[in-house]
């Protein structure tokens, strides 16, 4: 959970001149891929997550990082011994350039269809940041969505199932992906949580998009009811994913460090407090 506030602040700053600033942070820094747990592999960069879900009938790839990060994701998939042609489905957590920017290239290179929550389809296909269409620093290469998802829809491949949970606010179609994973003969509930930071979003008039405040609050209420044993996220620092990998390597016989049932609820509580504080401050200033 270390670094969750820093991630939100960094995103807000970087959104003002994204392409230039992204070159100077760890979003586009390569990192070694690693096994997370069960059939889940980390194939992202040092600062942007991408997850490969491996099945006997092909693989599901979640998120595409930036346009510069797409080749790094492809290289990491190859390093693990998997083939790009075996990626059968592309998914997205949310339509912001640091997570959707590489999808067009990945779609071209894998030939896989892209599934995305309907609230983010316009931004993905238009290549813009919803509500900030004139801020071209936050643009991403447009990418066609082949299947529009709704809350609760499932993606199934090779006996493996991911469930799309709509957790809007950070983006209109912000999608947290849930599944059941196994380790040591036990079943655990895993969730790749989209995000709930305010970041570059306007949460007072004029709102980033209509109803954004209600969406954030609905997400906080919803996530408080969710059981999450294995919390993952589009930014690895949200749950210390790289640090957990180092710990797992240091002691392979220990309990898998990615199993951390208390972490998700603690993060949601802090994100909700940060949101309400920011909303109150901005409302008072009329911003």
KAHU-V592606 format. One record per helix or strand of 2 or more residues. SS is the DSSP state (H for helix, E for strand). FROM is the first residue (numbers start at 1). TO is the last residue. Records with the same first field share a line. If there is no record, write none. Layout:
SS->FROM-TO / FROM-TO
This chain:
H->4-14 / 18-22 / 26-28 / 70-79 / 84-86 / 97-100 / 103-110 / 118-126 / 136-138 / 212-223 / 236-238 / 241-250 / 263-285
E->34-37 / 40-42 / 51-55 / 58-62 / 87-91 / 113-117 / 147-149 / 154-157 / 160-166 / 175-183 / 186-193 / 230-233
